[in-house]
Amino acid sequence: MLDEATGEIYRSDRYFKVWQYTVSHRRLLLRSTRDMPPVTRIDIHFGAVSIMLLRPNYDGLFIRQASDDECQKISLDYGIEVRPGRLFALGRDLKSFVVSAPPQWREDEGGLNDPSWFGHMTGTP
């Protein structure tokens, strides 16, 4: 759910890694595995990715929909059109972001290398 005041759409204190990316369908998967104390894994899927600036991992994850002004800033900085509602900051600032369709997430009891609920990503096991 989108918090209108902050733009927040997802928050977790768990550790996430950039898990997979496929060029053919421009899909990105961030994963929090079961190897830490939680007994579940969480997958966060971004589809139709057009640009991203990522860290390899996140100790806690805060995803928010960026403001119209931030969309314009990224458009100017990177020379691409960023429509409002398509820029997602992975934190409170724009040091890490994804321009894509809205993210989706799923929590399940899948293992470390079990396929994601979001389906097989070409070029990955």
N, C-alpha and C positions, 0 to 999 in steps of 0.2 A: 504494500500500500504506500502511496506517495504521501508524505507529510508536506502539506502545502507551505508551511512556514520555513522548513529547512531544505526541502527537496529530497529528504532521505527516503530511500526505498528499501534499503537492506542494511542491517548491522549485525555483526557477530564479533565476539572476542576471540574466536578460534584462529588458528594458524592456517593460512591458505597459500597454495603454490599455483603458479601458472602451470597447468597440467598438460594441455593440448591446444594446438591451433592447426586448423586446416585451411590451406589457401583456396582449394577448389570451391568450398562453400562459405569461406570467410567466417568460420566458427571458432570461438574462443571458449575454453573451459578452464575455470579456476576450481581447485579442489581442496577441501579440508578432509584429510584422511582419518582413519580410525586408529592410527598409530600413537596418538596422544591419548589422554584420559577419556575423551568422548567415545561412546560405543557406536556412534553413527558417523557416516561421512556426509559431506555437503558438496554438491556440485552446483556451480553457478555458470550458466551458459549465456553467451552473447552471440547473437546471429547477425549476419549481414554487416560484419565489421568493415569499416572503411579506413580507419586509422586508429592506432592505439599507442600509448606510451605507458609501459608497464614496468614494475619492479618484478624480480623473480619470485618474491614471496611477500606476504603481508601478515604481520603479527597483529591480528584483528583487522576486520574489514568493514568499511563504511562506504556504501554506495549511495550517491545522490544524483538526482537529475540536475544538470547544470542550468544556470540562468540563461536568459536570452543574451545578455551582455557577454557571458562567458563563451557562448556559442559563437558570437561574432568575433571575439578575441582569438579563439582557436582557428576560425576561418581565415582571419588575417595572418596569423602567425604561421600557418601551415599551407596556405594557398588552396584550401578546399572549401566547398560549401558545407556548412554544418547547420542543418535545420533544427529549430528548437524541438526539444523532446528526444533528440538523438545523441546527445553528449552526456556521458555518465562519468562523473568524477569518482575515483576510488580513494576517497579521503576528503578532507575539508577544503583542499585547494586543488589546483589543476596540475600538480606535479605528476600525477598518474591518472589516466583517463582512457575511455573507450568511446569511439563514435560508432554506434550500432543501433540495431533494434533494441527495444527494452529488454533488460536481462531477465532471465528466469532462473529459479533455483529449486533444488529438490534435496531433501534429506532422507537418507535410507541406510540400510545396514550392509551395503555393498563393501567388498574387500578392496584392498589397495589397487589392484589391477583389473577389477571387474569393470565391464563396460558401463558407461554412464547411462542413466535413465534417458538422457537426451539423444541416445543412439550412437552408433559407430561413427567415428570420425575418420574419413579416408586418410590412409597413410599412417595409421596408428594401430596398435594391437587391439 
